[in-house]
Amino acid sequence: MSLRWRIMGSIVFVIVLTVLINIGVGYYATQARLSVFVEQVGSDEASNLARNLSREYTGAGGWATVDRPLSEAGYIYNGISQRERSEESEGGHSEAFHQEQVRVVIADAQGLVVKDNLSGLLPGTAAPDLGGHRETVFDLTSNQPVGHVYVDVNQEFLSSESHGFLNTLLYITLIGGALTVGVAMLLAAWLSKRITAPVTALTEATQAIAQGDAAQLPVTSSDELGRMSVAFNEMTSALETQRELRQRLINDVSHELNTPLSVIQLEARGLRDGLQTPESASGHIIQEVDRLRGLVTDLNWLAETDHGELRLTLETSSVHELLTEEVERWQPQSQARQVELSLEVSSDLPEMVIDRMRMGQALGNVISNAIHCTEADGSIVLGAGLESDKTLAISITDDGIGIPATDLSRVFDRFYRTEESRSRRIGGTGLGLAIARAIVEAHGGTIAVASRGLGQGATVTFRLPLGNPASSSSATASTARTATKEAKEL
């Protein structure tokens, strides 16, 4: 059974059960209350009739005129049609209860029948045990009991009137319940469709994604179902991005692997055919193997950040010494490309608790990118200074090819390279900045890039909090989820 029918069936079942319970409880509660009410009415009728009979008995000095109070009360039926009795009751002499024949028996003090309005007992005969409501009739002159009056002897009054009322009530309640169930079924059908429609669309979209097609769900509300559609669309967009990144990974890694492998193959053939000297061929082969090892190393570093395994060996280090070493380390490469690499730092740089090797790697990745993106006679400046009492800013500024504004938000994505760097065939895998961001954020800092556009250079800035605790020489650092979430599936 589908989810829609289960939801609809559950709602209808609950409504039907509720209606039946209400009908049952209402019927029996009304029956009990009506019995008490009718009993009270019957008792009041008997009391009123007994008072009238007492006055009539006292005034007549006996039972000779007993028919008059019975007639006034509506209990004399001989010669009066049912319609006349109804009209008389509407005139105010009696209640609607008296439209049915109610048996009234009057007995004197000796227990002899004086009057039976339905002629069931003959006058002067001994009255049997009678039911109904019994009231005493008094002689008001002597205040002595002279007999009794029995109203509704055969319980016709209670049974006919109460049952008729209850049957009518039950009929009306059943009609109302049926209408309620009908409306509930319509609402249940509408509600179940509203609930299951997004689920059905989600299933179809999921199947489409499994087949490699992009799919988006319509967002028709702001409730939980609407938020589910929004979350699914975000996931779909993220998956599509991952698919693009995976394709780019394949293309980039294939290219990065193909070039050194081709060089190694050519050098090996030249060595075999005697076209290359061993020294020259081995030098080229070693250089290409180093490139391959660098690519593998970058991928391994990236895998560590993905799985939360990036470990920092924290130690107190001089920031000035760290920056000086990085400038000296990259000076040969910058000079080979005729790019000036300089250091500009303030004199009050503090010592910090950092992983010196990892931070050096992050700085090296950015400096290497800057060197490759800067033309001959260009310059790169590595600077550092305190922005506040709690933050140290380290910046790498070049006057190279720059970054378009549309690419600034994506330069930290792994394997992402701007069109300018691709067209100029600038080396690299597009992993350096992603690794740098993971390392900086593992230290509790942030990294940002700024550029005024193509040909205007770029500035990458590390901002690190001061006063990092050095409670242990080896601590596991939390990786920056935002630095790697876009490529979890690679």
Backbone torsions as a table, in degrees:
resi	resn	phi	psi	omega
1	MET	NA	135.7	-177.7
2	SER	-71.4	162.1	179.8
3	LEU	-61.9	-37.7	-178.5
4	ARG	-61.5	-44.8	-179.1
5	TRP	-69.6	-33.0	177.3
6	ARG	-66.4	-42.7	178.1
7	ILE	-64.4	-46.8	-179.3
8	MET	-62.6	-44.8	179.1
9	GLY	-62.7	-39.7	179.9
10	SER	-64.1	-44.0	-179.3
11	ILE	-64.5	-46.0	-179.7
12	VAL	-63.6	-41.2	179.4
13	PHE	-60.7	-44.2	179.8
14	VAL	-63.9	-41.6	-179.8
15	ILE	-65.5	-46.4	179.9
16	VAL	-61.1	-44.6	179.4
17	LEU	-61.9	-41.1	179.1
18	THR	-64.4	-42.7	179.7
19	VAL	-63.6	-45.0	-179.5
20	LEU	-63.3	-41.8	178.5
21	ILE	-63.0	-44.3	179.6
22	ASN	-63.2	-40.4	178.9
23	ILE	-64.0	-46.8	-179.3
24	GLY	-62.8	-49.2	-179.8
25	VAL	-63.9	-43.6	-180.0
26	GLY	-63.7	-40.3	-178.7
27	TYR	-64.4	-51.3	-176.0
28	TYR	-71.3	-33.9	176.3
29	ALA	-67.2	-41.1	177.7
30	THR	-65.8	-39.5	179.2
31	GLN	-61.1	-44.7	-179.9
32	ALA	-65.5	-44.5	-179.5
33	ARG	-67.7	-37.7	179.7
34	LEU	-66.8	-35.9	178.1
35	SER	-61.6	-43.1	178.4
36	VAL	-64.3	-41.7	-178.3
37	PHE	-64.8	-47.7	-179.0
38	VAL	-65.0	-37.4	177.5
39	GLU	-61.3	-40.8	179.5
40	GLN	-67.4	-41.2	178.4
41	VAL	-62.8	-44.0	178.0
42	GLY	-60.5	-39.6	178.7
43	SER	-65.5	-40.4	178.3
44	ASP	-65.3	-40.1	178.3
45	GLU	-60.8	-44.5	-179.2
46	ALA	-64.1	-40.3	179.7
47	SER	-64.2	-44.4	179.2
48	ASN	-62.9	-43.2	179.8
49	LEU	-65.0	-38.8	179.6
50	ALA	-63.6	-38.3	178.8
51	ARG	-67.0	-43.1	178.0
52	ASN	-63.5	-40.3	178.3
53	LEU	-65.7	-37.1	178.9
54	SER	-62.6	-44.6	179.1
55	ARG	-64.9	-41.6	-179.2
56	GLU	-66.6	-40.9	179.8
57	TYR	-63.9	-43.8	-178.7
58	THR	-65.9	-42.0	-178.3
59	GLY	-68.9	-38.0	-177.8
60	ALA	-89.7	-13.5	-177.7
61	GLY	72.9	20.7	178.3
62	GLY	169.5	-163.1	-174.4
63	TRP	-95.5	13.8	-172.5
64	ALA	-64.4	-36.0	-176.1
65	THR	-107.0	33.2	-176.0
66	VAL	-66.9	-22.6	-177.6
67	ASP	-68.2	-25.7	-175.2
68	ARG	-63.4	-52.5	177.9
69	PRO	-64.5	-31.0	177.5
70	LEU	-66.8	-40.2	179.9
71	SER	-66.8	-42.0	178.7
72	GLU	-62.5	-33.5	179.3
73	ALA	-81.1	-8.7	177.4
74	GLY	88.9	19.3	-177.1
75	TYR	-102.1	7.3	175.6
76	ILE	-104.3	118.2	-173.3
77	TYR	-110.5	-13.5	-176.7
78	ASN	-63.5	124.2	177.6
79	GLY	79.0	3.9	-180.0
80	ILE	-116.6	125.0	-178.6
81	SER	-74.6	163.7	178.5
82	GLN	-61.6	-37.4	180.0
83	ARG	-65.5	-40.3	179.6
84	GLU	-65.7	-37.8	178.7
85	ARG	-65.4	-36.9	178.5
86	SER	-64.9	-43.3	179.0
87	GLU	-65.2	-37.1	179.0
88	GLU	-66.2	-39.3	-179.9
89	SER	-66.6	-34.2	177.8
90	GLU	-69.1	-23.6	179.2
91	GLY	-74.9	-9.2	173.7
92	GLY	110.7	-4.1	-179.1
93	HIS	-74.8	-23.6	-179.4
94	SER	-154.5	169.1	179.5
95	GLU	-87.4	170.2	-180.0
96	ALA	-62.7	-19.1	179.1
97	PHE	-59.5	-28.3	-173.5
98	HIS	-83.1	5.5	175.8
99	GLN	-68.6	-22.8	171.6
100	GLU	-93.3	152.4	179.6
101	GLN	-71.8	116.6	179.1
102	VAL	-104.6	126.6	-177.4
103	ARG	-82.0	129.4	178.4
104	VAL	-125.3	129.7	178.6
105	VAL	-124.3	131.2	177.1
106	ILE	-112.6	128.3	178.2
107	ALA	-123.7	147.6	-179.9
108	ASP	-84.7	-173.6	-175.8
109	ALA	-64.4	-26.0	179.8
110	GLN	-86.9	1.1	178.4
111	GLY	85.3	15.1	179.7
112	LEU	-95.0	144.9	-176.9
113	VAL	-69.3	127.7	174.4
114	VAL	-96.9	-45.3	-176.4
115	LYS	-153.1	131.9	170.5
116	ASP	-122.0	109.7	-172.6
117	ASN	-63.6	-20.9	177.1
118	LEU	-103.4	8.7	176.1
119	SER	58.6	32.1	175.8
120	GLY	-78.9	-28.2	178.6
121	LEU	-123.0	139.2	-179.9
122	LEU	-80.5	142.9	177.7
123	PRO	-61.0	141.7	179.3
124	GLY	90.5	-13.0	177.7
125	THR	-83.4	157.6	179.9
126	ALA	-68.7	131.9	-179.8
127	ALA	-77.8	127.7	175.7
128	PRO	-73.8	-177.9	174.1
129	ASP	-66.5	119.9	-175.4
130	LEU	-110.7	146.0	177.4
131	GLY	-93.7	-159.7	178.9
132	GLY	82.0	-162.1	-176.8
133	HIS	-95.9	123.6	-177.5
134	ARG	-107.1	132.6	176.2
135	GLU	-136.2	149.7	-177.9
136	THR	-89.4	138.4	176.4
137	VAL	-102.5	130.4	-176.2
138	PHE	-112.7	152.1	165.7
139	ASP	-86.2	110.8	-172.8
140	LEU	-67.5	-18.2	178.4
141	THR	-73.5	-48.7	-178.7
142	SER	-97.9	-9.0	-177.5
143	ASN	58.3	35.2	178.7
144	GLN	-109.2	143.4	177.5
145	PRO	-67.9	134.0	-179.4
146	VAL	-118.2	-2.2	178.4
147	GLY	166.0	-169.3	-179.0
148	HIS	-138.5	153.0	174.2
149	VAL	-120.8	134.5	-179.5
150	TYR	-114.5	119.1	-178.4
151	VAL	-107.5	136.9	-179.7
152	ASP	58.7	56.2	-174.5
153	VAL	-59.6	-43.3	-175.9
154	ASN	-94.6	13.6	178.9
155	GLN	59.8	23.0	177.6
156	GLU	-64.7	-39.0	-178.2
157	PHE	-55.9	-51.7	-177.1
158	LEU	-68.0	-47.9	-173.5
159	SER	-67.3	-46.0	-175.6
160	SER	-69.7	-48.1	-175.9
161	GLU	-70.2	-46.6	-177.5
162	SER	-67.4	-42.1	179.9
163	HIS	-67.6	-39.2	177.1
164	GLY	-61.7	-43.0	178.7
165	PHE	-64.2	-43.5	-178.3
166	LEU	-66.9	-38.7	178.2
167	ASN	-63.9	-42.2	177.0
168	THR	-62.9	-43.3	178.7
169	LEU	-62.4	-42.9	179.6
170	LEU	-63.5	-40.8	-179.8
171	TYR	-62.3	-47.4	179.9
172	ILE	-63.8	-40.9	-179.0
173	THR	-65.8	-39.0	178.9
174	LEU	-65.0	-40.2	177.1
175	ILE	-62.6	-45.8	177.8
176	GLY	-61.4	-40.2	178.6
177	GLY	-64.7	-40.8	178.5
178	ALA	-63.0	-42.4	177.0
179	LEU	-62.9	-39.9	178.4
180	THR	-62.5	-43.9	179.2
181	VAL	-63.9	-40.1	178.1
182	GLY	-61.5	-46.4	177.7
183	VAL	-63.5	-39.1	179.1
184	ALA	-62.7	-39.0	179.0
185	MET	-64.5	-41.1	178.0
186	LEU	-64.2	-45.0	178.5
187	LEU	-64.8	-38.8	179.5
188	ALA	-64.7	-40.3	178.4
189	ALA	-63.6	-43.5	179.6
190	TRP	-66.0	-44.7	-177.6
191	LEU	-67.3	-42.5	-179.9
192	SER	-64.1	-37.6	177.6
193	LYS	-66.6	-40.2	179.8
194	ARG	-64.2	-35.8	-178.5
195	ILE	-76.6	-43.1	-173.1
196	THR	-83.8	-20.2	-179.5
197	ALA	-59.2	-47.9	176.3
198	PRO	-63.8	-33.2	178.8
199	VAL	-66.9	-42.1	177.5
200	THR	-63.3	-44.2	177.7
201	ALA	-62.4	-37.7	177.9
202	LEU	-63.4	-42.1	179.1
203	THR	-62.5	-45.8	179.7
204	GLU	-64.0	-41.6	179.2
205	ALA	-65.4	-38.7	178.5
206	THR	-63.5	-42.1	177.6
207	GLN	-63.5	-38.3	177.9
208	ALA	-63.7	-41.5	178.4
209	ILE	-64.6	-39.6	178.9
210	ALA	-61.9	-26.9	178.0
211	GLN	-90.3	2.7	175.9
212	GLY	94.1	8.0	179.6
213	ASP	-99.1	145.8	175.8
214	ALA	-78.4	142.7	-179.0
215	ALA	-145.5	143.6	177.7
216	GLN	-129.6	142.7	178.7
217	LEU	-95.0	142.0	174.5
218	PRO	-71.7	137.3	178.7
219	VAL	-102.2	107.0	-174.2
220	THR	-109.3	-2.1	-179.0
221	SER	-154.1	172.0	179.5
222	SER	-110.9	11.9	179.9
223	ASP	-85.9	-162.5	-177.3
224	GLU	-60.4	-38.8	179.1
225	LEU	-66.9	-40.0	176.5
226	GLY	-63.5	-42.2	178.2
227	ARG	-66.6	-32.4	175.4
228	MET	-63.2	-42.6	178.8
229	SER	-63.7	-42.1	178.7
230	VAL	-62.5	-44.7	179.7
231	ALA	-63.5	-39.6	178.8
232	PHE	-65.0	-42.0	179.1
233	ASN	-63.2	-38.9	176.6
234	GLU	-63.9	-41.4	177.6
235	MET	-63.4	-40.4	179.2
236	THR	-62.8	-42.5	178.0
237	SER	-63.2	-40.3	178.4
238	ALA	-64.9	-40.3	177.9
239	LEU	-64.3	-39.4	178.3
240	GLU	-64.4	-39.4	176.2
241	THR	-63.4	-42.3	178.8
242	GLN	-62.4	-37.2	179.2
243	ARG	-64.5	-41.7	177.5
244	GLU	-65.4	-42.4	178.7
245	LEU	-64.3	-37.6	179.6
246	ARG	-65.5	-41.8	178.1
247	GLN	-64.7	-40.7	177.6
248	ARG	-64.8	-38.1	177.3
249	LEU	-58.8	-46.0	-179.0
250	ILE	-61.5	-45.7	-178.1
251	ASN	-65.3	-46.3	-176.7
252	ASP	-67.6	-46.6	-178.7
253	VAL	-65.5	-38.4	177.5
254	SER	-60.4	-42.6	180.0
255	HIS	-67.2	-44.0	-178.1
256	GLU	-65.5	-33.2	178.7
257	LEU	-79.2	-36.1	-174.2
258	ASN	-66.2	-40.8	-176.5
259	THR	-62.7	-53.8	179.3
260	PRO	-65.8	-33.7	178.2
261	LEU	-65.8	-37.6	177.9
262	SER	-65.3	-42.3	179.0
263	VAL	-63.4	-44.7	179.6
264	ILE	-60.2	-42.6	-179.9
265	GLN	-63.0	-45.4	179.8
266	LEU	-63.4	-42.8	179.7
267	GLU	-64.8	-38.5	179.5
268	ALA	-66.9	-41.0	177.4
269	ARG	-65.7	-40.7	178.0
270	GLY	-62.5	-37.7	177.6
271	LEU	-66.6	-40.0	-180.0
272	ARG	-67.4	-39.1	-177.0
273	ASP	-86.6	1.0	178.9
274	GLY	78.0	15.8	179.9
275	LEU	-87.0	-12.3	-179.1
276	GLN	-129.5	146.2	174.3
277	THR	-79.5	151.5	179.4
278	PRO	-56.1	-39.8	-178.1
279	GLU	-63.8	-45.8	-178.1
280	SER	-67.5	-43.5	-178.6
281	ALA	-66.5	-43.2	-178.6
282	SER	-65.1	-36.6	178.6
283	GLY	-62.4	-44.1	179.0
284	HIS	-66.9	-39.9	-179.8
285	ILE	-64.1	-44.4	178.7
286	ILE	-60.7	-40.1	179.6
287	GLN	-62.8	-42.7	-179.6
288	GLU	-71.2	-35.5	176.0
289	VAL	-63.2	-39.0	176.4
290	ASP	-61.5	-37.9	177.3
291	ARG	-64.0	-42.7	177.9
292	LEU	-63.1	-42.0	-179.7
293	ARG	-65.1	-37.4	177.2
294	GLY	-62.6	-40.2	178.1
295	LEU	-64.3	-44.9	179.5
296	VAL	-63.4	-39.2	179.5
297	THR	-63.1	-43.4	178.7
298	ASP	-61.2	-42.1	178.9
299	LEU	-64.6	-38.1	177.9
300	ASN	-65.8	-41.6	177.5
301	TRP	-61.2	-41.8	-179.7
302	LEU	-65.7	-38.2	177.7
303	ALA	-63.4	-36.2	177.8
304	GLU	-62.6	-43.5	-179.9
305	THR	-68.0	-32.2	179.8
306	ASP	-65.7	-40.4	-173.5
307	HIS	-98.3	12.1	177.0
308	GLY	69.8	25.8	-176.5
309	GLU	-104.1	8.6	179.6
310	LEU	-70.2	114.3	-178.1
311	ARG	-106.9	137.7	179.5
312	LEU	-110.3	130.3	172.5
313	THR	-97.8	98.8	-171.8
314	LEU	-83.6	138.9	176.4
315	GLU	-155.8	155.1	177.9
316	THR	-75.6	122.7	-174.7
317	SER	-134.5	154.3	175.7
318	SER	-85.2	122.6	179.3
319	VAL	-65.4	-38.2	-180.0
320	HIS	-61.3	-43.8	179.3
321	GLU	-65.2	-40.6	179.9
322	LEU	-60.4	-45.9	-179.0
323	LEU	-68.2	-37.2	178.0
324	THR	-63.0	-42.4	179.8
325	GLU	-63.9	-39.8	-179.8
326	GLU	-65.9	-39.9	177.7
327	VAL	-63.0	-43.9	179.9
328	GLU	-65.5	-36.3	-177.2
329	ARG	-68.3	-36.1	-176.0
330	TRP	-98.6	0.8	-179.7
331	GLN	-62.1	-42.4	179.4
332	PRO	-59.3	-42.4	-179.0
333	GLN	-68.3	-38.7	179.4
334	SER	-67.6	-38.1	178.5
335	GLN	-67.8	-34.6	178.8
336	ALA	-64.3	-30.1	178.3
337	ARG	-96.5	7.5	178.0
338	GLN	59.9	42.3	177.7
339	VAL	-116.1	133.4	-179.6
340	GLU	-83.6	124.5	178.4
341	LEU	-114.9	119.2	-175.6
342	SER	-131.0	164.0	-178.6
343	LEU	-120.2	127.6	176.9
344	GLU	-131.5	105.4	-178.2
345	VAL	-132.8	157.3	176.8
346	SER	-80.4	162.6	-174.5
347	SER	-82.4	-8.9	-174.4
348	ASP	-108.7	31.2	178.9
349	LEU	-66.9	130.1	-177.8
350	PRO	-85.5	170.6	169.2
351	GLU	-83.4	148.9	-177.4
352	MET	-133.5	156.6	175.9
353	VAL	-92.4	104.6	-176.5
354	ILE	-142.2	168.7	168.1
355	ASP	-90.0	102.6	-170.8
356	ARG	-62.3	-40.2	-177.8
357	MET	-67.3	-45.1	-179.3
358	ARG	-66.5	-42.1	179.8
359	MET	-65.4	-36.0	174.9
360	GLY	-62.9	-37.6	177.9
361	GLN	-65.0	-42.8	179.1
362	ALA	-61.5	-45.9	178.1
363	LEU	-63.4	-40.8	-179.5
364	GLY	-62.3	-40.5	178.5
365	ASN	-60.1	-43.8	-178.4
366	VAL	-70.2	-42.7	-179.7
367	ILE	-64.0	-39.8	178.8
368	SER	-62.0	-43.2	176.9
369	ASN	-60.7	-43.2	-179.1
370	ALA	-62.4	-40.9	-179.9
371	ILE	-62.8	-43.3	-177.8
372	HIS	-72.8	-23.1	-177.7
373	CYS	-96.6	4.2	-177.7
374	THR	-111.4	130.8	-179.6
375	GLU	-73.6	167.6	177.3
376	ALA	-57.8	145.5	-177.0
377	ASP	71.2	8.4	175.1
378	GLY	-83.5	-178.3	-176.7
379	SER	-141.6	151.0	176.1
380	ILE	-131.2	132.3	-178.6
381	VAL	-120.3	124.1	174.6
382	LEU	-100.6	115.0	-176.5
383	GLY	-125.1	161.4	178.4
384	ALA	-155.2	148.5	178.7
385	GLY	-174.7	164.4	179.9
386	LEU	-84.8	126.7	175.1
387	GLU	-89.6	-27.6	176.5
388	SER	-159.2	-176.0	179.7
389	ASP	-70.0	-9.8	-175.2
390	LYS	-121.3	0.4	-173.5
391	THR	-137.3	134.5	172.8
392	LEU	-110.8	130.7	179.9
393	ALA	-110.6	127.3	175.8
394	ILE	-116.9	125.5	-176.4
395	SER	-124.1	145.4	173.4
396	ILE	-121.6	111.6	-174.7
397	THR	-116.8	129.7	177.2
398	ASP	-127.5	166.5	176.0
399	ASP	-115.0	41.6	-175.6
400	GLY	-85.9	-143.9	-169.9
401	ILE	-73.8	-15.4	178.4
402	GLY	76.0	177.5	-177.6
403	ILE	-132.5	128.1	176.4
404	PRO	-61.4	151.6	-178.7
405	ALA	-61.0	-31.7	-178.7
406	THR	-71.0	-17.2	-177.3
407	ASP	-100.5	-8.0	-174.2
408	LEU	-61.0	-36.6	-176.9
409	SER	-76.4	-7.6	-174.8
410	ARG	-118.3	0.3	-174.6
411	VAL	-66.7	-19.5	179.3
412	PHE	-92.1	-1.1	174.8
413	ASP	-71.7	140.3	-178.6
414	ARG	-65.8	142.7	179.5
415	PHE	64.0	10.5	179.2
416	TYR	-87.2	130.5	177.0
417	ARG	-135.9	136.8	-178.4
418	THR	-67.2	159.0	179.0
419	GLU	-63.0	-32.0	179.9
420	GLU	-64.8	-43.6	-179.8
421	SER	-68.6	-32.8	178.1
422	ARG	-70.6	-43.7	-177.7
423	SER	-65.9	-31.7	178.5
424	ARG	-87.2	0.3	179.3
425	ARG	55.4	44.5	175.2
426	ILE	-76.6	133.1	-176.1
427	GLY	-65.5	176.6	179.1
428	GLY	113.9	160.6	-177.7
429	THR	-106.4	-7.5	-176.5
430	GLY	82.3	16.6	179.9
431	LEU	-103.0	-18.3	-171.7
432	GLY	-59.1	-48.0	-177.7
433	LEU	-70.3	-34.0	177.4
434	ALA	-63.3	-41.5	177.8
435	ILE	-67.5	-41.4	179.5
436	ALA	-60.6	-43.3	179.9
437	ARG	-63.1	-42.8	179.8
438	ALA	-60.7	-40.4	-178.8
439	ILE	-68.5	-45.5	-178.8
440	VAL	-63.7	-43.9	-179.1
441	GLU	-70.8	-27.2	173.6
442	ALA	-65.5	-26.0	175.2
443	HIS	-85.3	3.8	-179.5
444	GLY	84.5	12.2	-178.1
445	GLY	-105.1	-171.0	178.1
446	THR	-132.6	159.1	178.3
447	ILE	-133.3	140.8	-178.2
448	ALA	-143.9	154.7	178.7
449	VAL	-127.6	143.3	179.0
450	ALA	-138.0	144.5	177.8
451	SER	-156.3	144.2	179.0
452	ARG	-87.8	-0.3	176.8
453	GLY	129.9	-176.0	-178.6
454	LEU	-62.1	134.8	179.3
455	GLY	77.8	3.5	-175.9
456	GLN	-109.1	8.8	180.0
457	GLY	75.3	-177.4	-178.8
458	ALA	-152.3	158.0	177.9
459	THR	-132.4	125.3	175.0
460	VAL	-108.7	129.5	-174.8
461	THR	-123.3	126.6	170.6
462	PHE	-95.0	133.1	173.1
463	ARG	-121.2	114.8	-174.3
464	LEU	-116.3	136.0	177.2
465	PRO	-73.4	141.6	177.2
466	LEU	-82.4	159.1	174.4
467	GLY	76.5	32.3	175.4
468	ASN	-62.5	134.8	-179.6
469	PRO	-70.0	144.2	177.0
470	ALA	-117.0	52.0	-175.9
471	SER	-69.7	-22.1	178.6
472	SER	-144.1	152.8	-179.8
473	SER	-77.8	-16.6	177.6
474	SER	-140.5	117.9	-177.5
475	ALA	-134.5	147.7	176.9
476	THR	-86.2	122.9	-178.7
477	ALA	-96.4	142.8	176.5
478	SER	-73.3	131.0	179.9
479	THR	-80.1	156.4	-179.1
480	ALA	-80.7	110.6	-177.5
481	ARG	-64.4	-36.0	-179.7
482	THR	-68.1	-21.7	-179.3
483	ALA	-77.1	-20.3	-172.4
484	THR	-127.8	-4.5	-173.7
485	LYS	-64.1	-28.2	-176.8
486	GLU	-74.8	-4.3	-177.9
487	ALA	-137.8	33.0	-178.4
488	LYS	-64.6	-27.2	-173.5
489	GLU	-93.5	-0.4	-179.9
490	LEU	-67.6	NA	NA
